Amino acid sequence: FKKLSAQFAPQRKQSWLNQVKEAIQKSPSTKTQRALMLILDVKTRWSSTHQMMGQALKYQSIIDAFLDLHKDLCALELSTEEWMAILQVSEWLKLFWIATTEMSQTKTSMLSTTHTIFCGLQDHIKTIISKLPDNINITIKSGLLAAHQKLSEYYYWFDQSPFYTWAAVLDPRIMYEGLKEEYTGNIGLTKYLKEMKDQLQKYYEDFYANHMEPLSHTNSTST
């Protein structure tokens, strides 16, 4: 889509917009919509690739017609299999779009929320990889493995600091029992969670329990 967008000189841009307008006018449900250019993704924003693919899928027939009209762009035509792959990847990326939207709408960032989101995304990719057919396109498989590795690197940094897990344990929406249930069946994570809980208890005893002043209850009398 980036290569196609790069070909949008002023005349071709107008040709594209005309085709989009024509397609919109043909359907009563889309007559009020505006003709738009294709969306390009941004490396630093997870949701942008999902949006780019979603826009392309919405304009699939227009893209095919546009490339058919401009014969010098025939090398950019997508096969049915490639469109199906885009649809599949777009569905996989939906959870990343939801995560990005949730984090961007949160007024106050929380360590526990970050931990939960990354954990969910990593499980999501792990499930996708486990269900991949043997004949999956190697580029798609490599992308999924790279994404899983990237999230694993984030988890490495989580492991360097206990505060992410502590925040989740102390968060009343998650707590220790919630994480314990989530880690059911994973001996390594269950052991790690128990160690984090013990460390949190020790941290509290070392820095807070013995340094807190007892609440004083004084009776005040009015004179």
For each residue, the residues with C-beta under 8 A, 3 or more apart:
1: 4 5 38 40 52 56
2: 5 6 40
3: 6 7 76
4: 1 7 8 38 63 67 73 76
5: 1 2 8 37 38 40
6: 2 3
7: 3 4 12 70 73 76
8: 4 5 12 13 16 37
9: 12 13
10: 13 14
11: 14 15
12: 7 8 9 15 16 70
13: 8 9 10 16 17 37
14: 10 11 17 18
15: 11 12 18 19 66 69 70
16: 8 12 13 19 20 37 62 66
17: 13 14 20 21 35 37
18: 14 15 21 22
19: 15 16 22 23 62 65 66 69
20: 16 17 23 24 35 36 59 62
21: 17 18 24 25 35
22: 18 19 25 26
23: 19 20 26 27 30 59 61 62
24: 20 21 27 30 31 33 35
25: 21 22 31
26: 22 23
27: 23 24 30 31
28: 31
29:
30: 23 24 27 33
31: 24 25 27 28
32:
33: 24 30
34:
35: 17 20 21 24
36: 20 39 55
37: 5 8 13 16 17
38: 1 4 5 52 55 56 59 63
39: 36 48 51 52 55 56
40: 1 2 5 48 52
41: 45 48 49 51 52
42: 45 48
43:
44:
45: 41 42 48 100
46: 49 50 93 96 97 99 100
47: 50 51 96 97 100 101
48: 39 40 41 42 45 51 52
49: 41 46 52 53 93 96
50: 46 47 53 54 90 93 94 96 97
51: 39 41 47 48 54 55 97
52: 1 38 39 40 41 48 49 55 56
53: 49 50 56 57 86 87 89 90 93
54: 50 51 57 58 90
55: 36 38 39 51 52 58 59
56: 1 38 39 52 53 59 60 63 86
57: 53 54 60 83 86 87 90
58: 54 55
59: 20 23 38 55 56 62 63
60: 56 57 63 64 83
61: 23 64 65
62: 16 19 20 23 59 65 66
63: 4 38 56 59 60 66 67 78
64: 60 61 67 68 77 78
65: 19 61 62 68 69
66: 15 16 19 62 63 69 70 73
67: 4 63 64 70 73 74 76 77
68: 64 65 71 77
69: 15 19 65 66
70: 7 12 15 66 67 73
71: 68 74
72:
73: 4 7 66 67 70 76 77
74: 67 71 77
75:
76: 3 4 7 67 73
77: 64 67 68 73 74
78: 63 64 82 83 86
79: 82 83
80: 83 84
81: 84 85
82: 78 79 85 86
83: 57 60 78 79 80 86 87
84: 80 81 87 88
85: 81 82 88 89 137 140
86: 53 56 57 78 82 83 89 90
87: 53 57 83 84 90 91
88: 84 85 91 92 140
89: 53 85 86 92 93 140 143
90: 50 53 54 57 86 87 93 94
91: 87 88 94
92: 88 89 95 124 128 144
93: 46 49 50 53 89 90 96 97
94: 50 90 91 97 98
95: 92 98 99 120 121 124
96: 46 47 49 50 93 99 100 121
97: 46 47 50 51 93 94 100 101
98: 94 95 101 102
99: 46 95 96 102 103 117 120 121
100: 45 46 47 96 97 103 104
101: 47 97 98 104 105
102: 98 99 105 106 113 117
103: 99 100 106 109 113 114 117
104: 100 101
105: 101 102
106: 102 103 109 110 113
107:
108:
109: 103 106 113 114
110: 106 113 114 167 171
111: 114 115 163 164 166 167 168
112: 115 116 164 167 168 170 171 173 174
113: 102 103 106 109 110 116 117 171
114: 103 109 110 111 117 118 164
115: 111 112 118 119 158 164 165 167 168
116: 112 113 119 120 168 174
117: 99 102 103 113 114 120 121
118: 114 115 121 122 151 154 155 158
119: 115 116 122 123 182
120: 95 99 116 117 123 124
121: 95 96 99 117 118 124 125 151
122: 118 119 125 126 148 151 152 155
123: 119 120 126 127
124: 92 95 120 121 127 128
125: 121 122 128 129 144 147 148 151
126: 122 123 129 130 148
127: 123 124 130 131
128: 92 124 125 131 132 144
129: 125 126 132 141 144 145 148
130: 126 127
131: 127 128
132: 128 129 136 141 144
133: 136
134:
135:
136: 132 133 140 141
137: 85 140 141
138: 141 142
139: 142 143
140: 85 88 89 136 137 143 144
141: 129 132 136 137 138 144 145
142: 138 139 145 146
143: 89 139 140 146 147
144: 92 125 128 129 132 140 141 147 148
145: 129 141 142 148 149
146: 142 143 149 150
147: 125 143 144 150 151
148: 122 125 126 129 144 145 151 152
149: 145 146 152 153
150: 146 147 153 154
151: 118 121 122 125 147 148 154 155
152: 122 148 149 155 156
153: 149 150 156 157
154: 118 150 151 157 158
155: 118 122 151 152 158 159
156: 152 153 159 160
157: 153 154 160 161
158: 115 118 154 155 161 164 165
159: 155 156
160: 156 157
161: 157 158 164
162: 165 166 196 199 200
163: 111 166 167
164: 111 112 114 115 158 161 167 168
165: 115 158 162 168 169 179 192 193 196
166: 111 162 163 169 170 196 199 200 203
167: 110 111 112 115 163 164 170 171
168: 111 112 115 116 164 165 171 174 175 178 179
169: 165 166 174 175 176 179 196 197 200
170: 112 166 167 175 200
171: 110 112 113 167 168 174 175
172: 175
173: 112 178
174: 112 116 168 169 171 178 179
175: 168 169 170 171 172 178 179
176: 169 179 180 193 197
177: 180 181
178: 168 173 174 175 181 182
179: 165 168 169 174 175 176 182 183 193
180: 176 177 183 184 190 193
181: 177 178 184
182: 119 178 179
183: 179 180 186 189 190 193
184: 180 181 190
185:
186: 183 189 190
187: 190 191
188: 191 192
189: 183 186 192 193
190: 180 183 184 186 187 193 194
191: 187 188 194 195
192: 165 188 189 195 196
193: 165 176 179 180 183 189 190 196 197
194: 190 191 197 198
195: 191 192 198 199
196: 162 165 166 169 192 193 199 200
197: 169 176 193 194 200 201
198: 194 195 201 202
199: 162 166 195 196 202 203
200: 162 166 169 170 196 197 203 204
201: 197 198 204 205
202: 198 199 205 206
203: 166 199 200 206 207 208
204: 200 201 207 208 209
205: 201 202 208 209 210
206: 202 203 209 210
207: 203 204 211
208: 203 204 205 211 212
209: 204 205 206 212
210: 205 206
211: 207 208
212: 208 209
213:
214:
215:
216:
217:
218:
219:
220:
221:
222:
223:
